[in-house]
Amino acid sequence: MTVSRRSILAAAASAPLAAGLARAQGAGSNAARFSLGYAPHEGSFASRGGRIEQIAYAADQGFTAWEDNEAAGRSVAEQTQMAKALADRGMTMGVFVASMPKWAQSRPILGANDDGDREGFLADIRKSIDVAKRLRAKHMTVVTGFMDPKVPVEIQTARVIDVMRRAGDIVAPHGLTMVMEPLNTRTNHPGVYMQSIAQGYAIARGANAPGVKILADLYHEQIQSGNLIPVLDACWAEVGYIQFGDNPGRKEPGTGEINYANVVKWLRGRRYAGVIGMEHGNSVDGRAGEDRLVAAYRRIDRASGEDA
């Protein structure tokens, strides 16, 4: 069979169009996939466009997961669009916040004497089930609220355990897991109830529910308690999700004091296959900062015992 010059020219002209279509459909990738499920969020790659464009760019850099704390507050159309974009790219949806605290009011107080905040919290959990299903998410973040200075800590602890058990009963039939996030009080969130991974471990053990686990945000834990790997090791049975962020500054790994290469090595040893939320900002603005962000995760993703 002979091929005419016109056929060759036509094929050459159509090649860029076909390549562009393949990229738009998610078939193209310009980087190796990361070995662990690091999850950027909207703003990680802000120079690349809106949320959907940032998801596409993250996928092209080799990221396999995504986070969106504010997803529950987005429209159904936006949630559906994001879920489709992630599915098209073979990416896993990480956490969204199921029950957002009223930070300025220091509410909710889940250990208070009245039931109002506890019932409001449970209502948030019920509403979040449909959000999780639309997003194809398996984990949702919950914050266990603030301390009540008028109620003994032991009583508050019992009430928090009780309400988390009730919430666990709500999500369990849907295959969902709530991950309680301990927050630091030294820099960011004075007055919160849950302040360490160890405290989260006690609550999760007390709730004794498969849908109640800990979100181990290592930025918060480093500030509040430190000793990251031994703490993770002791509490691992109740850890359901991980987030990274260096300290001080809450920027990408390598900008602060946490040895994330060793943390990654430890997680590999534990065969952790879940999402690792990139719960931090970029240390440099613009595309230079985005390139630096990707490079930082490349470095820790390559971590071994020799270069950690």
C-alpha positions in Angstrom: 0.0 0.0 0.0 1.4 3.4 -1.0 1.1 6.5 1.2 0.6 9.8 -0.6 2.3 13.0 0.3 -1.1 14.5 1.1 -1.8 11.7 3.6 1.5 12.3 5.4 0.9 16.1 5.6 -2.7 15.5 7.0 -1.4 13.1 9.6 1.3 15.6 10.7 -1.2 18.4 10.9 -3.6 16.3 13.1 -0.9 15.1 15.5 -0.9 18.2 17.7 -4.7 18.2 17.9 -4.7 14.6 19.0 -2.0 15.1 21.6 -4.0 18.1 23.0 -7.1 16.0 23.1 -5.3 13.2 25.0 -4.0 15.7 27.5 -7.5 17.2 28.0 -8.9 13.7 28.6 -6.2 12.9 31.2 -4.2 10.5 29.1 -1.0 12.5 29.2 1.4 12.8 32.1 4.8 14.5 32.2 6.1 13.1 35.5 6.3 9.8 37.4 3.6 9.1 39.9 4.5 9.6 43.5 4.8 6.4 45.5 2.7 7.7 48.3 -0.7 9.4 48.2 0.3 13.1 48.7 -2.7 15.3 48.3 -2.5 19.0 47.2 -5.4 21.3 47.6 -6.9 24.3 45.8 -4.2 27.0 46.0 -1.2 24.6 45.8 -1.0 25.4 42.1 -2.9 28.6 41.9 -1.1 30.0 38.9 -2.4 27.1 36.8 -6.1 28.3 36.9 -9.2 27.3 38.8 -9.8 24.2 40.9 -10.3 21.8 37.9 -7.2 23.1 36.2 -5.2 22.7 39.4 -6.3 19.1 39.7 -5.2 18.4 36.1 -1.8 20.0 36.8 -1.4 18.1 40.0 -2.1 14.8 38.2 0.4 15.7 35.5 3.1 16.2 38.2 2.4 12.7 39.5 0.1 13.4 42.4 -2.6 10.7 43.0 -4.9 12.4 45.6 -6.6 15.7 46.4 -8.0 17.4 49.5 -10.6 20.1 49.9 -11.5 21.2 53.4 -14.2 23.5 52.1 -15.9 21.0 49.8 -19.0 20.6 52.0 -19.8 24.3 51.5 -19.6 24.1 47.7 -22.6 23.7 45.5 -23.7 20.2 44.4 -22.6 21.1 40.9 -19.1 22.0 42.0 -18.8 18.9 44.1 -19.9 16.7 41.2 -17.6 18.5 38.8 -14.6 18.0 41.2 -15.4 14.3 41.7 -15.5 13.7 37.9 -12.2 15.5 37.4 -10.6 13.3 40.1 -12.1 10.2 38.6 -11.0 11.1 35.1 -7.4 11.4 36.4 -7.5 8.3 38.6 -7.1 10.4 41.8 -8.3 9.7 45.3 -10.4 12.2 47.2 -9.0 12.9 50.6 -10.7 14.7 53.5 -13.2 17.5 53.6 -14.4 19.1 56.8 -17.7 17.6 57.9 -18.3 19.9 60.9 -16.6 23.3 60.8 -16.1 25.0 64.1 -17.2 28.6 64.7 -13.6 29.8 65.4 -14.5 33.3 66.5 -17.1 32.1 68.9 -15.0 29.2 70.3 -17.9 26.8 69.5 -18.9 24.0 69.6 -18.3 22.8 73.1 -19.0 19.1 72.9 -18.4 18.5 76.6 -20.8 21.2 77.8 -23.7 20.6 80.2 -26.4 21.1 77.6 -26.9 19.0 74.5 -27.2 21.8 72.0 -23.8 21.7 70.4 -23.7 17.9 70.4 -27.0 17.7 68.5 -25.7 20.4 66.1 -22.5 18.3 65.5 -24.5 15.2 64.8 -26.7 17.1 62.4 -23.6 18.2 60.5 -22.4 14.6 60.3 -25.7 13.4 58.9 -25.6 16.2 56.2 -22.0 15.3 55.3 -22.9 11.7 54.2 -24.4 12.9 50.9 -21.3 15.2 50.4 -19.0 12.3 50.9 -20.9 10.1 48.4 -20.9 12.8 45.7 -17.1 13.3 46.2 -16.4 9.6 46.5 -14.6 10.4 49.7 -14.0 7.8 52.4 -12.8 10.2 55.2 -14.1 13.4 56.7 -12.4 15.7 59.2 -14.1 16.5 62.4 -12.9 18.9 65.1 -13.9 18.0 68.6 -14.6 21.6 69.6 -13.5 23.7 72.5 -12.9 23.4 76.2 -15.5 24.5 78.8 -13.6 26.0 81.7 -16.6 25.4 84.0 -16.8 21.6 83.5 -14.2 19.1 84.7 -12.0 17.8 82.0 -13.0 14.2 82.9 -16.7 14.9 82.4 -16.0 16.6 79.1 -13.9 13.6 77.9 -16.8 11.3 78.7 -19.2 13.4 76.7 -16.9 13.7 73.8 -16.5 10.0 73.7 -20.2 9.5 73.8 -21.0 11.9 71.0 -18.2 10.5 68.8 -19.6 7.0 69.3 -23.0 8.3 68.2 -21.5 9.9 65.2 -19.6 6.7 64.4 -22.9 4.9 64.3 -24.2 7.4 61.8 -21.3 7.0 59.3 -20.5 3.3 59.7 -23.4 2.0 57.5 -22.1 4.1 54.6 -18.5 2.9 54.9 -17.2 6.3 56.0 -14.7 7.2 58.6 -14.5 10.4 60.6 -11.0 11.5 61.5 -10.7 13.7 64.6 -8.0 16.4 64.2 -6.0 17.3 67.2 -4.9 21.0 67.0 -2.1 22.9 68.6 -2.9 25.5 71.2 0.6 27.2 71.3 0.4 28.8 67.8 -2.9 28.5 66.1 -5.9 27.3 68.2 -5.9 28.2 71.9 -8.8 26.7 73.8 -9.5 23.6 71.7 -10.4 20.4 73.4 -8.3 17.9 71.5 -4.6 18.9 71.5 -2.6 15.8 70.8 -2.6 12.6 68.9 -2.3 10.7 72.2 -5.5 12.4 73.4 -7.2 11.5 70.1 -6.1 7.9 70.7 -7.9 7.9 74.1 -11.1 9.2 72.6 -11.0 6.8 69.6 -10.4 3.9 72.0 -13.3 5.0 74.2 -15.6 5.4 71.3 -14.7 2.0 70.0 -16.3 2.5 66.6 -14.8 1.7 63.2 -15.9 5.1 61.9 -14.0 7.1 64.5 -10.2 7.5 64.0 -7.5 10.2 64.3 -6.3 12.6 61.7 -2.6 12.9 62.5 -1.6 16.4 61.4 2.1 16.4 62.0 2.4 20.2 61.9 0.1 20.5 64.9 1.7 17.5 66.7 5.2 18.9 66.3 4.2 22.2 67.9 2.2 20.6 70.7 4.1 17.5 71.6 6.9 16.6 69.2 8.3 13.0 69.3 6.5 12.3 66.0 7.5 8.8 65.1 7.2 7.3 68.6 3.8 8.9 69.0 2.6 7.6 65.6 3.9 4.2 66.5 2.1 4.1 69.9 -1.2 5.4 68.5 -1.1 3.7 65.0 -4.0 1.4 65.5 -6.3 4.5 65.7 -4.7 6.7 63.1 -6.9 6.9 60.0 -5.3 9.7 58.0 -2.1 11.8 57.8 -1.3 15.4 57.0 2.0 17.1 56.5 3.2 20.6 57.0 6.6 21.9 58.3 7.2 23.9 61.4 7.6 26.8 61.9 5.6 28.4 59.1 3.4 25.6 58.0 4.9 25.3 54.5 6.2 22.5 52.4 8.6 19.8 53.8 12.2 21.1 54.0 11.3 24.6 55.2 11.3 23.8 58.9 12.5 21.4 61.5 10.6 18.2 60.8 12.6 15.4 59.1 9.9 14.3 56.7 12.2 12.0 54.9 12.4 9.9 58.0 8.6 10.1 58.5 8.1 8.9 54.9 10.5 6.0 55.5 8.6 5.1 58.6 5.2 5.2 56.8 6.6 3.0 54.1 7.7 0.5 56.8 4.1 0.5 58.0 2.9 0.0 54.4 0.7 3.1 54.7 -1.4 3.3 51.5 -3.8 6.1 52.4 -3.8 9.7 51.6 -1.3 12.2 53.0 -2.8 15.7 53.0 -0.5 18.5 52.0 -2.1 20.8 54.7 0.2 23.7 54.3 1.0 26.7 52.1 3.9 27.3 49.7 7.0 29.1 51.0 7.4 31.0 47.7 4.7 32.7 45.7 3.8 32.0 42.1 5.2 29.3 39.8 8.6 29.3 41.4 6.9 28.3 44.6 4.8 25.6 42.9 8.0 24.1 41.3 9.6 24.2 44.7 6.6 22.4 46.2 6.8 19.6 43.7 10.6 19.3 44.2 10.1 19.1 48.0 7.8 16.1 47.7 10.1 14.5 45.1 12.9 14.6 47.7 11.0 13.1 50.6 9.3 10.5 48.3 12.8 9.2 47.3 13.8 9.0 51.0 15.7 6.0 52.1 17.6 5.0 55.2 20.8 6.4 53.7 19.6 9.8 52.6 16.9 10.5 55.2 
